[in-house]
Amino acid sequence: MNRKYNIFSFFSGAGFLDLGFELSGGFEVVYVNEFHKAFNDVYRYARQKMNIESPRYGHHIEDITKILESEELDTLKTQVEESKKETLTGIIGGPPCPDFSVAGKNKGKEGENGKLSGTYVSLICESMPDFFLFENVKGLYRTVKHREFFEQLKSKLADAGYLMTEQLINSIEFGAPQDRDRIILIGFRKDVADALSLPYDGKFLIDFDWDKNKLYSREALSLPWPKKTPYKEDEPTEMPEGVIKELTVQYWWEKNDVMHHPNASMFFQPRAGLYRFQSKDEGDDEKKCYKRLHRWRYSPTVAYGNNEVHIHPYKPRRISVAEALALQSLPREFELPTTMTLTDAFKTIGNGVPYMAALGIARNIIDYISNHSK
């Protein structure tokens, strides 16, 4: 493709989802919204280091609810319309999701964060981009009481003229070394689908190839991965047979050279002695808190809220920021400011969409358009 499609990004965080779209070669992020300044600082810092241009419509550090309730909505709508005259324009984002997560607050649509999913959909319906992407936890998709709300959101989007397709994806399918399920909802306006010759049936897009840019099947999770191994500090071990090296923690740490990464020394120091860091088996991730990773296995979901802690497989400490970034499958060149707090660093990493998943989904959208458009 010659012309890039424009992206308006909301709930951008440190920009992992955006980076996948940008580095797919088919999209340019032109507008960024993120409520937390510390996360937006990471966004700007990382892209400056990677020589990615700033969004033409700027960074907006504010609650999107206020955008809907102010004159800023008119400005946003004008910018979206201006962008649509230039090229296809989309809105992407993943509203905060703990209210739909069993491991989180589980308050659903009435929770403070849960309400933001409705606000995000309202923003899409008001600004009417050519297409959109909505990302959230699997609890919104699979939990009965939350699924009803999800269906209401889709009905509102359908009433606004959007045709949709959805899938529950796992990040490991796209080559990220972690077990992380997420629901992805993609929609195109009906008039845009007609103009691009995108096939649909009723309210649903058809022939969207979700598997096109997946590297592995979900069955990769069922391979004979190692369970627990006695902890051996700094001792090398052989990779067992029957596993996929490219999905292991060790592979990504070597790939990103985490020991020499700018964020290598950023990790929490143990306060209560080393016992719990030396007594737990490598691969023992059965409890919610203090999960020890296994070097020759993929990681559990990268999430660092609610006392969730990942311990290094063969060192008596928590994992570093550099190691956590690698588990999110980010390019080696992506780095965080060394001046930010460790709490903010791990929170923004855990909130992000794994880069490899974002990249694969972005390529799926490009392929869908190019395969059908005349």
N, C-alpha and C positions, 0 to 999 in steps of 0.2 A: 504494500500500500504506500501511497505517496504522501497523502495528507493525514496528519495526526488528528485524532478526536480529542475534544476538550473535556476536562473533568473538573467538576466542582466537588470538593471533598469536605465531608462533615464528620465530626468525632474523629479527627485525623490522628490524634495521639502523636507518636513519634514518626508516623508516616509509613509504616511497613506495608499496608495495603496500597497506598499511593505509589510506593517505590516499585511494587510489582507491575503496576499499570505503566509507570514511566519507563521502566527498563524493558518492557515488552516491545518497545519501539513503536507502538501504535497510539499512544495517548500522551497528552500534555496536561498536567495539573495547573489550572489557571486560578483556582480559588481554594483557600484552606480555612477551615473553621475548627478551632479546638479551644475548649473552655479553660483548660489548665495551662497557665503560662509556662510552667516548667517543662511540660511536654512539648509545647510549641517551640521552646528554645532548643530542644533536642532536634526537632524537625528542621529548623533553620541551620543549626550547626552541622548536622550530618550531611545535608545537601550542599552546603558550602564546601565541605571537605570533598564531596564527590563531584563537584563542579556542575551541579544541576541548577538551572536558573530558578529564581524566585517566581512565584505565581503572579501573573500580570494584574489580577484583581486583589492581590494582597493576602495577608494573614489576618484572621478575625478571631480575637480571643474573647469569646462571649458565649453566653447561653443561647442556643438556637431558639428557645421559647421566646426570648426577647426580640429576636429577629421577626418572628411571626406577629408580634404585637406592636411593631413600630414601623416607622417609615423605611427602615432598612430592608423590609420585604420588597418594597417597590424598587429599591436600588438593585437588589438581588435579581428580581424578575427582569429588570432592564438589562443587566449583565448577561443573564442566561439567554435572553432573546438576541442580544448582540452576538453572543458566541454561536448561537444556532444558525445565524446568517453566514457565518464563516465555515463551520464544519459541524458534524454530529457532536452533540453535547450531552454529557451524562452527569448524574449525581451519584456518588458512591459513599457508603459509610456503614459503620457498625455501631449502633447506639449501645451505651453501657448495658451489660447483660446480667448482673448478679441477681436481679429480681426474677429472672426466669431460670436460674441455675439451681439445681438441687443442692449443690455444694455451697451456694451463696445464700441470699436472703429469701428467695422464693416467694416474694410478695406479689409477683405478677404485675399486671397492668396498673395496679394501684400504687405500686412502689415508686419512689422518687425517680429511679432510673428506668423502671418499666414504662412510665409515662412518656419518656423520651422517644420510645419507638413510635408511639402514636404521633408525637410532634414531628418526628423525622418524615413520616408518611405524609402528614399535612403539608410539610415544606415542599415535598416532591409534587404533591397535587396543586399547590399554589404556583410554583415556579415552572412546572411543566417542561422538564428537560426531555430530550429525545429518548433517553433510556435511563435506567437507574439500576443500582445494586444495593441490596439490603443484606447485611450479615449479622447473625446472632447465634446464640448457643442452641444446642439441640433440644434443651428443655422447652423452648418456645414452640418447637416443632412436634415433640413427642409427648410432652406432659399434657394430659387431657384438659386441665383447667386453663393452661396457657395456649393450647392449640386453638381454642375458640377465639381468643383474642387475635392470634395470627391470621385466622380466616377472616376476621373483621377487617384487619389491615389490608388484606388482599382484595376484599370486596370494595373497599374505598378506592384502591388503586385502579381496579377494574372499572368502577364508575367514572373515574377520571379519564378513562380511555386507554389504559395500559393492558397489554397482552403479556403474560408472564410464564416463566419456567422456573423450577426450583429443584434443588437436590441437597440432601444431607451428605456433605463431603467429609472425608477425614484427611487431615494434612499429610499423613504418611503416603497417601495416594500420589501426591505431587512431589514427593521426595524430601519432605521435611522430617527430621528424625524425632517425631513425637506423635503420640496418640491423642489427637485433638479433633473432635467432631464439631462441625458448624453447619447451620442451615444457611444456604445462599439462595436468595431470591433475585431474579433478574427480570426486568420488564422493558418493553419498547412500546411507545405510543402507537396506536393502530395506524394512524396516517403515515408514520415513519416506516412501520413494517410494510405497508402497501408500497411506499415509494422505493423501498429497498428490496422488494420482492421476498420478504421474509415470510415463510409459511406459518400459518396458524389455523387453529380449529376452535371456533367459538372464542373463548377468552384466553386460550392457551397458545403460546408459541410451540411449534413442533419442529422436530429434526435438530434441536439444539444438542450438539454432541458434547455432553459433559465429560466424556472419557477421552476426548481427542488429545488433550495435553497432560493426561495423567501418566506418571511413570511406572506406577505399580497398582495392583488391585488391593482392595481392602483385605484380601486374604493374607497379605504380607504380615498382618498382625498375628496370624495364627501359625507362623513358622515356629520351629523348635528353638525359640530364643532362650538363652540361659536364664535361670531363675535367680538363685542366690549363690554367691561365691564368698568364701571367707575373706575378710578384709585383709589386704596385704599392702601396706603403705609403699607407694612408689615402685612396686614390683610389676614388671611387664607380664602379660599373659597372652596366650595365643587365642586368636579369634576362633570360636567353635565352627564346625561345619553346619551347613544348612541354613545359615542366616545371610542377610543381604548387608554387605559391608557399608554401602552408601546410606543405609538407614540407621547406622549406629552412632552413638554419642562420640566414640573415639574418632571415627572417620571425620565428623564435622569439626571436632576440636583440632585435628591435624590439618584439615583443609583450611581453616581460618587462622591457623598458627596462634591459638589463643594465648599461649604463654608469652608471646611477644606483641600482642595486640595492645593498643593504647589504653584499653580498659582492663588489662590483665590483673592489675593490683587492686581493683575495686571489688572488695567482698567484705562481708561482715566478719569481724573477729569474734571468736567464741568467748563468752563472758563467764561461763560456769565450768571451765576446764575442758579437757579434750576427751573425756570418757565416752560421751555419746557419739563423738566423731570417730572413735577408734573401736567401738564395740559392735557397731551395726554392720551386718554383712553387706558386701557389694551387691546391689540389686534388690535390697530389702526396701520396697516402696509400698508396703501393705497399709501403713498408717498414713493419715492425712498430713501429719506434721513430720518433718525430718525424714524425707524419702531419700534413700541413698541410691543414686543412679548406678546402672551397670554399664561399663564402657562398651560392651559388645551387644547392647540392646538399644532400642529407641527409648526416648524419655517419656514419662507420663506428661500430661498437659502442662505446659509452662504457665504456671499461675502462682503468684507470690503474695496473694492476699490471704486473710484469715489464717495466719500462722503457717501457711504452706511454705516449706523450706526444702530445697534440693541440696543434698550433700554430695560432694565430689566422690567419685568411685574409689579412688586410691590415694586421696590426701585427707588429712584430718581437719577439714574445713567445709564451709558452704561453697557452692560454685561461685565463680566471679561473674561480673557483668559481661566480660568478653565471652565466657563460656555460655552464658544464658543467651546472648545474641546469636551464637552459633546454633544453639538448639532451635532458635526461631528461623534458622536457615538463611540468615542475612548474608550478603556479600561481605567478604573480609574487610572491604574498605569502609563499611558502615561503622561509625563510632559515636559514642556519647561524650558530652563534655565531662572532663574529669573533675570539674568543680561542682557538679550537681550532687544532691544527697543520694545515698545508697537506696533509701526508701523510695524516692521518686524514680530512680533508675530502674529498679526491679519492678516497680508498679507499671511503668510505661512499657517495659519489655513484655510483661505478662499480659497486658491489655491488647497487644498488637496481634494482627493476623500474620501467621507465618509467611515470610516473603515468598517461598517457593509455591505455596498455595495461591497467593495473590497473583503471581506471575502466570501460573497455569490458567487461572480463571480469566485473566485479562486476554490471554492468547485465545481462549475458547470464544470469547466475544468477537475478537477480530476475525477468527476463522469463520464464525457463524455468518457474519456480515459479508465477508469476501466470497464465501461459498455460494451465497444466494443472490447477492446484489448484482444487478445488471448494469 
